[in-house]
Amino acid sequence: MKKYIFIDIDGTLTNSNKEVTIENRKAMDEIKKYGYDIVYTSGRCNKYLLDLDKEKSYSRYLISSNGSLIYDSLEKKIIDYVKIPFDILKRVYEYCNNNGLVITFNTEMIRYSNIVSDKYQNSEYVKLITDIEEIKDKYITQFVVGSYEYDKMLFIRNYLDTIEELEIVNISTTMKLKLLDTNEGFFYDVTLKDVNKGRGIRHFLKLMDARKENSIAIGDHINDMEMFDEVGYKIAMGNGYQELKDKADFITKSNDEDGVKYALEHIQKEFLEKE
């Protein structure tokens, strides 16, 4: 019987310093002894998820870019993806360029952006592009638009709403809460319509010939809502959005209190010790 635990990354597995703590790693090691496989499930790009496991692989399968790409890190190959048509990408790229917005395109290993900040100047997986034609043959599964100006984000949202093939699957907390005095900026994650973490999990379970009732999800953010719809047991982080907590079967501690560790210990008591 195949059993999977789908774990979100930001605000869930990683703490406020973007670290996976030793306690969380130990807990993942322990739960795998009982036949559960960990599957990182994130809005982040595939390469970011691979880099979380540089020293040891906790998650063979990765669901990245909000469910638009599924990757086998052992075989080093994509096993499922949903590509955004180039003509749509070109339209949005031109709008962003003309209006001073950052747009970043996710592929399997590299992210391509029209503006690269100093932080990523020497990055291995963020590359500057000056013409959208440079990535015409790439498999773009998700793009992210961002700005430090709230009004510009309202305008791009209105523009994206005119493209019926696209869907905003995630927005930054700063945007959701309208934190105008923040220095973090604002962003939207965008995929094709009906492509989200829930879709990624549904297709993954089908590919693995696994059952929904034998799967568990742990998350914190609004883009985890659809993920909860596709699993048998749902765990929300203590720092999670109330809308997600309302759908959860169990609420664990926050990401700064090793919430994943406590969630996995709860799973062990709830399911394994009763078998």
Number of C-alpha atoms within 10 A of each C-alpha: 8 13 18 22 25 26 25 28 23 20 21 27 26 20 18 11 10 13 15 20 18 11 15 22 16 11 17 21 16 16 19 15 9 11 13 19 21 23 21 25 32 26 25 20 26 26 18 15 21 19 10 17 14 9 7 8 15 18 23 17 25 28 30 30 31 29 31 27 29 26 21 15 17 10 10 10 11 15 14 17 21 17 16 21 14 17 10 13 19 16 12 19 23 14 16 19 15 9 12 14 22 19 24 24 24 26 23 22 13 18 22 23 23 19 18 18 11 8 7 13 11 11 12 11 16 20 18 15 16 11 14 16 11 10 16 14 8 17 18 26 25 31 25 20 22 22 19 17 13 17 11 17 20 12 12 20 14 11 12 17 13 10 14 9 14 18 18 21 24 20 19 17 16 17 17 12 8 12 14 15 9 11 9 13 18 23 23 21 21 25 26 22 14 16 24 28 30 22 17 26 27 18 17 21 19 11 11 9 11 16 17 18 12 16 21 22 26 29 34 28 23 19 22 27 21 19 27 25 18 23 22 14 19 24 25 31 28 21 20 21 17 15 13 22 22 11 15 20 12 17 24 23 18 20 28 18 16 23 26 31 24 19 21 20 16 16 18 15 12 11 9 13 8 7 6
